[in-house]
């Protein structure tokens, strides 16, 4: 079949594995690829791009792994090592609520208590036996303030996922890459046991068994090949088809950060990023959102518009109160400016909960006890939208 015909199929329905690998080639013309992906997006959700108004709470930046591109992680004696105290968590949550946030994103390093005795002592001093126990407490504090928790705490076992489910609308773990090669000596994941692909696939499947709405994602530009990128997207699709729980897939591009082993590595350019987004849209099932952060290069002139042309339908969490702790130096865009740029391309920027509407309506995916919190937060989003619409009309 010709590339034109393959793209015509992709504009209608998810492409098969052979087609996915065929369309990953650099010789496939960019514009028709983007047009097919945008057409697929528009079949499902014309004219609307969603985001989650969030506050980012980095509960701890201690992490037992070392990824060569990461500027977030610290060991306890490193400058900038920080674990939020319970008082600090409370203060940040109050600030987030006052600023109109709806999502409380808890994002932290992987299982620090496994390797750092001083961190274990710190938790014990607060009467907490583990990071997951601290997370449970923090999520309860968020819910008490009307904020909806979404947690990305790295790799969690079945019991830990089970413990966090009642207090989280959704959980996340980027699959990043299914390439074992990237875990080899000299590769970005060689000092990161939690980045072994089979470990992350297993956790994603466990979340599916527990019917937890889930965020996955791919990280592009860390040395993976185009075929490995496609293989990762196909693995996410297979997990979703087995369990029905992957509500969104982030396409995140590597950015070099100072003082990291990959500080001098080249970041993927805008075109490579757009190709990856388009492939994600063509591969994934219609109900799965394709998300790209609006602050990693897309803030440049034409950047957001290119994301739209590539088939993005969600911009993820955007915070009016906290910086992007994972990508310092890449500020979130102002919502009014972002809304205006989207409107100029024919899209309405629309706030959403951390659990997407389809999963909120799907039996078994909302933990007992969370529904009233979600109803109240959704009402708050609706009120905020009505106020914004009235302001625009005035
Ligand atoms: S990317 Fe995540 S797992 Fe890797 S070092 Fe940073 S915090 Fe740890």
Boltz pocket constraint, residues with backbone or C-beta under 6 A from the ligand:
constraints:
  - pocket:
      binder: B
      contacts: [[A, 61], [A, 63], [A, 64], [A, 65], [A, 66], [A, 67], [A, 70], [A, 71], [A, 72], [A, 73], [A, 108], [A, 109], [A, 110], [A, 154], [A, 192], [A, 194]]
      max_distance: 6.0
